[in-house]
Amino acid sequence: MFEYADQGPREYWVLGLHAGKGFDDYYVGGFGAVRFQQTDLNYNILRPGFIVGIEGKRDIGAFTLFGQLGYIDWRYASWAAQPNPDNGFTGVMARIGTTYQINDRLSAMFDFEYGYCGGYFEDYGDWGEAMVGQIQVAYAMNDSWDLLAGYEYGQFRANTEDDGYESNITLGVRYYFGGARGFNTLSIPVQGFAAAGWAKTTD
């Protein structure tokens, strides 16, 4: 009898911080975050993980280019007193992208995130990777409200034989209480944690 789960654990929360400095059209800085994530599809147990890294962006006319590079560590077995971790995602995460101000009201953002876990993913000694692309569009209805639409597609691979896929569509509105308008280009890279959610599912 063949049995499988069609999704990974999705319950989590993230608390992150950024620190940096702007230089004319440039910004450079660092980030860090802790994340508590569901450990299994059948258990409401949240375990901690973290990500730390560097980030930067540059404005070039109507474009803004941005990038982030970090180290992520989240593992199932850290709570089980096992000698070797089995399922999780520990390794390098990278995120790159651009925004484009199409006109006074319409703007778009594209970003791609990649992560690689070399030591264990679905089992100890097995590698895994995450590849997620996203596009978002924002339309300014007035000085305070935006309409938002987005599409995200991700592939989470364990070795070369097991794959998980996700496809998400988002629609919404955004209200500005103050500060700069536009996309949050340097949001915390989180797809490595999403990949960890797929590790046990692909096992």
C-alpha positions as CSV (number, residue, x, y, z in Angstrom):
1,M,0.0,0.0,0.0
2,F,1.4,3.4,-1.0
3,E,0.7,6.3,1.2
4,Y,1.9,9.9,1.0
5,A,1.1,13.4,2.4
6,D,0.4,16.1,-0.2
7,Q,1.9,19.0,1.8
8,G,4.4,19.8,4.5
9,P,3.8,21.4,7.9
10,R,2.6,25.0,7.5
11,E,2.2,26.3,11.1
12,Y,5.0,28.7,12.0
13,W,5.8,32.2,13.2
14,V,8.9,34.4,12.6
15,L,10.4,37.3,14.5
16,G,13.2,39.1,12.6
17,L,15.4,42.2,12.9
18,H,17.3,44.2,10.3
19,A,20.2,46.7,10.8
20,G,22.0,48.6,8.2
21,K,23.0,52.0,6.6
22,G,22.0,53.8,3.5
23,F,24.6,55.5,1.2
24,D,22.8,57.6,-1.5
25,D,21.3,55.0,-3.8
26,Y,22.7,52.0,-1.8
27,Y,21.8,50.2,1.3
28,V,23.9,47.5,3.1
29,G,23.1,45.7,6.3
30,G,22.4,42.4,8.1
31,F,19.4,40.5,9.3
32,G,18.5,37.8,11.8
33,A,15.4,35.9,12.7
34,V,14.1,33.1,14.9
35,R,11.3,30.9,13.7
36,F,9.1,28.4,15.5
37,Q,7.7,25.7,13.2
38,Q,5.4,22.7,13.4
39,T,7.5,19.6,13.5
40,D,5.1,17.1,12.0
41,L,1.8,17.0,10.1
42,N,0.1,15.2,13.1
43,Y,1.5,17.1,16.0
44,N,1.0,20.7,17.2
45,I,4.6,21.0,18.4
46,L,6.6,24.1,17.5
47,R,10.4,23.9,17.5
48,P,12.9,26.8,17.1
49,G,15.3,27.6,14.3
50,F,17.2,30.6,13.1
51,I,18.6,32.4,10.1
52,V,21.3,35.1,10.0
53,G,22.8,36.9,7.0
54,I,23.8,40.0,5.1
55,E,21.7,42.1,2.6
56,G,21.8,45.0,0.3
57,K,20.0,46.9,-2.4
58,R,20.6,49.6,-5.0
59,D,18.2,52.0,-6.7
60,I,18.7,52.5,-10.4
61,G,16.1,54.8,-11.9
62,A,12.8,53.0,-11.8
63,F,14.4,49.8,-10.7
64,T,15.6,48.6,-7.3
65,L,17.9,45.6,-7.2
66,F,18.3,43.7,-4.0
67,G,19.9,40.6,-2.6
68,Q,20.4,38.6,0.6
69,L,22.7,35.8,1.7
70,G,22.3,33.9,4.9
71,Y,22.8,30.7,7.0
72,I,19.7,28.8,8.2
73,D,19.4,26.1,10.8
74,W,16.2,24.2,11.6
75,R,16.1,20.5,12.4
76,Y,13.5,18.0,13.7
77,A,15.9,15.9,15.7
78,S,17.3,18.7,17.8
79,W,14.6,18.0,20.4
80,A,14.7,14.2,20.2
81,A,18.2,13.6,21.7
82,Q,19.3,11.7,18.7
83,P,23.0,11.5,17.8
84,N,22.4,12.6,14.2
85,P,19.7,15.0,12.9
86,D,17.0,13.4,10.7
87,N,14.9,15.8,8.7
88,G,15.4,19.6,8.7
89,F,17.1,22.2,6.7
90,T,20.6,23.6,7.6
91,G,22.7,25.4,5.0
92,V,22.9,28.4,2.8
93,M,20.0,30.6,1.7
94,A,20.2,33.2,-1.1
95,R,17.5,35.6,-2.3
96,I,17.7,38.0,-5.3
97,G,15.2,40.2,-7.0
98,T,14.1,43.5,-8.4
99,T,11.2,46.0,-8.2
100,Y,10.1,48.2,-11.1
101,Q,8.0,51.3,-10.9
102,I,5.9,51.0,-14.0
103,N,4.0,54.3,-13.6
104,D,2.8,56.6,-10.8
105,R,0.3,54.0,-9.6
106,L,1.5,50.6,-10.7
107,S,4.6,48.7,-9.5
108,A,5.9,45.2,-9.6
109,M,8.4,43.0,-7.7
110,F,10.1,39.7,-8.7
111,D,12.2,37.6,-6.4
112,F,13.9,34.2,-6.4
113,E,15.0,32.3,-3.4
114,Y,17.4,29.3,-3.3
115,G,18.6,27.2,-0.5
116,Y,20.8,24.1,-0.2
117,C,21.1,21.6,2.7
118,G,24.0,19.3,2.2
119,G,24.1,17.2,5.4
120,Y,20.6,16.0,6.0
121,F,17.2,16.7,4.6
122,E,14.8,13.8,4.4
123,D,17.4,11.5,6.1
124,Y,20.8,12.0,7.7
125,G,23.4,12.3,5.0
126,D,20.9,13.3,2.3
127,W,20.9,16.6,0.6
128,G,17.9,18.9,-0.2
129,E,17.2,22.2,-1.9
130,A,14.5,24.8,-2.2
131,M,13.8,26.9,-5.3
132,V,11.0,29.5,-5.1
133,G,10.1,32.3,-7.4
134,Q,7.5,35.0,-6.8
135,I,6.0,37.9,-8.7
136,Q,3.8,40.6,-7.0
137,V,2.0,43.6,-8.5
138,A,0.7,46.6,-6.5
139,Y,-1.8,49.3,-7.7
140,A,-2.1,52.5,-5.7
141,M,-5.8,53.4,-5.5
142,N,-5.0,56.6,-3.5
143,D,-2.4,57.9,-1.1
144,S,-3.3,55.3,1.6
145,W,-4.6,52.2,-0.1
146,D,-3.0,49.6,-2.5
147,L,-4.5,46.7,-4.3
148,L,-2.1,43.7,-4.3
149,A,-1.9,40.5,-6.4
150,G,0.8,37.9,-6.4
151,Y,1.8,34.4,-7.6
152,E,4.4,32.1,-6.0
153,Y,5.8,28.7,-7.3
154,G,8.2,26.5,-5.4
155,Q,10.0,23.2,-5.7
156,F,11.5,21.4,-2.8
157,R,13.8,18.5,-3.8
158,A,15.3,15.7,-1.7
159,N,18.3,14.1,-3.4
160,T,17.2,13.5,-7.0
161,E,14.2,11.3,-6.6
162,D,11.7,13.1,-4.3
163,D,10.1,16.4,-5.0
164,G,7.4,18.6,-3.4
165,Y,5.7,21.5,-5.2
166,E,3.8,24.5,-4.0
167,S,1.8,27.1,-5.9
168,N,0.2,30.0,-4.2
169,I,-2.0,33.0,-5.4
170,T,-2.4,36.0,-3.2
171,L,-4.9,38.9,-3.4
172,G,-5.3,41.7,-0.9
173,V,-5.2,45.3,0.1
174,R,-2.6,47.3,2.0
175,Y,-3.0,50.5,4.1
176,Y,-0.1,52.9,4.8
177,F,0.1,54.4,8.2
178,G,3.2,56.3,7.2
179,G,6.7,55.9,6.0
180,A,8.0,54.9,2.5
181,R,5.6,53.3,0.1
182,G,6.5,50.3,-2.0
183,F,7.4,46.6,-1.6
184,N,9.3,45.2,1.4
185,T,12.3,44.1,-0.7
186,L,14.4,42.9,2.2
187,S,11.9,40.7,4.0
188,I,13.4,37.7,5.9
189,P,14.2,34.8,3.6
190,V,11.9,32.0,4.8
191,Q,11.8,29.4,2.1
192,G,14.4,27.2,3.9
193,F,11.9,26.8,6.7
194,A,9.2,25.9,4.1
195,A,11.7,23.3,2.8
196,A,12.1,21.9,6.3
197,G,8.4,21.4,6.3
198,W,8.7,19.2,3.2
199,A,11.6,17.2,4.6
200,K,9.6,14.7,6.5
201,T,6.9,14.6,3.9
202,T,9.3,13.5,1.2
203,D,11.0,11.0,3.4
